[in-house]
């Protein structure tokens, strides 16, 4: 029942329960991580009402989602909790999305939703875009000697992270069924919001993968398709790597790479490799819409028509053309606005 039987007003908790447990997972098909982020945002607002406005949870209603309360909540997150501008924006965005859903379910909540949409979170400060130079990239990818099995696994992990521009969750969740070495060779990545994308592989990476699969996945045809491509053994069984393990691999690679290339940053991370791949592609003249699709970005609506024609083979040709070290003129650099558009979506 979405309305209070006594007052006849919309019941906040009924709407929230249906939104989190039915609408987001089954209608929107959002990932568990995304749903958890929405839940945390709503919890944050409820905590504010309880601790700052002395409104007990049992008393919360849609009356408390008016503009004045939401503005005070934004000020509280910024001034007292010292949340980053990006965090505040995410929290507010989640509450706005929830109110939009509620307004479609109950027209009496439409005005409340429209008022919330007019609120703006603090602008996030623009940070310099971090990516590796060509020499730094070469040093990082060559950091592991390959003398041990673990070293060979880590080397392949870095190569594929760079070549596919995968997010850390995408690379750790990659299974054998997501790897195709038949032309056009590609990997299928499961990204944010349970959305998949196909990323072509360069000829060099395919060569490395064939050797890696022969060692770490012998008798490939007999193995389960859900076997993780990168794994560690637990009780004799392959278990997918954790994001913490990938972070350790990157830390070790950076430390080793600095011995031959001192300009390698102290800390490198998966998203830096994504940015590096994007910049390498751009500097070789690859069109921005193709780069956006390779990275799994959906922002640039003006490229939607182009996406319909960007086949796997077209993207493979574009990626193969972006081989580091080509003596070609570098195109005009991206403006800060375009850089932010390219890298702001994770």
N, C-alpha and C positions, 0 to 999 in steps of 0.2 A: 504494500500500500504506500503510494508516494505522497499522500496527503494525511496530515494529522487528523485523526477521527474526531477530536474535540474542537479544534479551531478551523479545520478545513484548509489550512495553509500548506504549501508544499513542504514535505519533510526532507530536510537536508541529508540525513543519514541514509534514507532510502535511495535518494538520487546518487549519493556517493558510492554506496554499495553496488548498485547496478552499473555505474560508470566504470568502476575498477574491476569488477568481477565478471561482467558480461559484455559491455559495450567495447571496451578497449581490447580484450583478448579475442573475442569472437567476431565482432563486426569490423573493428579497425585492424585486427590481427597484429596488434603491437607485441613486441618482444617482452619477456618478463622484466628485463632491465628497464625498459621504457615505462612499463606500468609501475614499477617500484619507484621510479623518479617522480611520477605523478602523485603517488601515494605520499611520498616524503614531502612534496610541496604542500599538499593539503594538510598534512600533519604539522608542518611549520606554521601555517596560518592558525591552526587550532591552538598550538602552543602559545602563539602570540596572544590570542584572545584570552587564554586561561591565565597566563603569567603577567600580562601587561594591562589587560582590560578587565581582569577578574570575572571573566565569563566562563562558567564551568562548561565542560564539553556537552553535558546533557542538555544544556540550555541553548546551544548553538543553533541558529536558524539562518535562513537566507537573508534575514534583516541585517545580519552581521557582515554580509558581503557587499555592503554599499560602498560608495566611493570614499567616504570619510575613513571607514575602517581600513580599506585597502591602502589608502595613502599613508595612514599611520603605520601600517604594517611595513610598507616599503621603507619609511624613515627608520623604523626599528631595526630592520635587517641591515641597513646601511650604517646608522649611527651607533647602535648598541651592540649588534652582533658582528659588525665589521665584515659582512659578507662581501666577496668580490662582486663587481658589477655584473659579471657573467652569471654568477650564481643567482643574484637577485632577478635578473632577466629570465632565467629558467624557471624560478619559482613563480613569478608573475605570469609567465606564459602558460604554465600548467593550470593555474587557477582560472585564467581566461578561457582556456580550452574547456575546462569543466563547466563553466557558466554558459558557454556557447551550447554545449550538449544539453544542459538543463533547459535552456530557452527553447530548444527545438522540441523537447519533451513536454514542456508546459509554457504556454504563451504568456502566462502572467509573470514569467521570469525574464521575458525578452528585454524589458527596459533595464533591468539589473545587469544583464550581460552587455548591452550596448554601452552602458556607463563605464563598465570595467574595461571595455576595449579601448576607451579613450586614454586610459592611464599609460604612462611610459616609464620604463625603468631607467635608471641612470645609464648614461652612455659608457660603454666599455672603452678604456684607453687603448689606443692602437699600439701594439708592440711590434718591434722589428721582426720581420719574417725570418725564422731560423731554418737554414738549410746548409748542406755540405757542398763544398767546392768539388770539382772533379778530382783533384789530388786527394782530398780528404775521403771522398767516396771510395776511391780505389784502395786507400790504406785500410779503411774499415772492412771492406769486403775481403781483403786479403789477410785479415788479422789472425785467422785460425790456420795453422800450418797443415792440418789434415793428417797429422802423424798418428792420431788415435781415432777411434770410432766416434767418440764424443766430439772431438774437434771437427771431424768431417760432417757430422750432423749439424753442428753450429754454423759451419761455413755455408752449408746448403740453406740453412734457415735465413741467414743474412742475405744471401743472393736472391732468394725468392721474396723476402720481405721488400727488398728494393725493387726488383723487377716487376712485381705485381702491385706495388704500392698498397699492400694490404694493411688493414688495421690489425692490432695485436689479437683481438678476438677472432678475426677472420682467419689469421694464420694458425692459431692454436686449434680452431675448430675444423680446419681443412682435413678432409678424409680422402682415401684413395679414389672414391667415386667422383671427387671433385677435380681430379687431375686427368687431363687428356693430352697425350703426346703425339696423337695422330694429327696431321696437318688439317686445319690450322691449330697448332698446339695452344692450349689454354688451360686456365684453372677457373673453376666456378666457386666464387666466394659468397658466403652467407653473411651479409652485413647488418647494419643497423636496421631495426624494425623488421627483422626476418626477411629482408629483401636480398635477393641474389643478383650477382652481376658476373659477367664473363669477361675475364682479362686475358688477352693474348700474351704469349711468352716469346722471348727472343730465342734465336737459334742456340746461342751460347747457354742460356739457362736450361733449355731442353737437353743439351748434352750433359750438363751437370746433373739434371734430374734423373736421366737414364742410369747413370752410374750410381747415384744415391739410392734409387729404388731397387736396383739389383743387389745392393749390400744390405739395406735396412728392411726391404720387403721382398725377399727371395720367393720364388714361385708365386708371383703376383696374382696370377689368374685364380689361384686357389684360396686367396685371402679374402676375408669379409670386406665388403665395400665400405663399411663404416670404420675401418681401422684408421687411426690418425696417421697422417703423413709424418708428423714430427712427434716423437714420443720418448718417454723414459720407461724403463721396465720396473714394475711393482709386482712382487711375487711372481715374477716370470711372465707377466702379461703387459703388453704395451698400454700405456696410459698417456693421454694427450698432455702436452706441456702446459704449465700454468703461465699466466701473464707475468708473474714474479720471476719465473725461470727465464723467460724471454728478456726481461729487464736486466737480469744478471748477465746473460749472454751479451747484450748490447754494452753493458758496463765493461766487461772484459775486453770486448772488441775495441772500445774506445781507448782503453788503457794501453793495449798492445799497439794500436795504430799510431798513437802519439810518439812512439819511439822512432818511427820513420817519417811521420808528418806531424810536427809539433802543434800545428794549428787546429788539429781535431779537438772539438769541445770536450770538456771534462765529462759532460753528460750528454749522451745521445739517446734517443727514444724512437719508438716506431713511427710516431707522427712526423718526426724530423725526416725520416727516410721517405715517407710519403711526399712531403714537401720537396725533398731533393729530387725525387723522380719526376714530380710535376714540373719543377724548374728546368731539369735536364731536357724534358720533352719540349717545353716551350722554347728553350734556347736553340733547339734544332728546327724550329719552325712548325711544330705540330699545332694545328688549330686548337684554340682554347676549348671549343665544345667537345672535342675528342678527349682532351685531358680531363675535363669535368666528368665525362662518362666513365673513363678509366678509374677515376678515384671514387666513383659512386656518389658524386654530388648531384643534387637535384635543383639547386637554387636558380640558375640562369634560365628563366622561363623563355627568354628569347631564342634559346637554342633547341627548344622542344621539337620544332619541325625538323631540324637537322638530325636529331637523335634517331628518327625513324629510318634514316639511310645509313647510319653508322654500323656496319656489319662487323662481325668478329674479324673477318679477313682484312677489312679496311683498317681496323685498329691495329691488327698485327703488323701490317705494312708500315703504319705510322710509328709503332714502337721500334721496329727493327731499324727504321731510319734514324732513330735517336741514339746511335752508338757513341759513347763518350770518346772524344779524341778526334772527331771528324773536323777537318780544316774547312769549315764553312763559316761565312759571316754570321755573327750573332744578331738576330732581329732586335728591333727597338725594345727596350725593357718595358715590363709591365708597370703601369701606374700603381700607386698605393691602393687605390680603390679596387683595381682589378686583382691585385695580390690578395687583398682581404676577401674579395668574392671567391677567389680560388681556394683559399686556405681556411676560411672561417668555419666551414662545415666539416665536421669530423666524421 
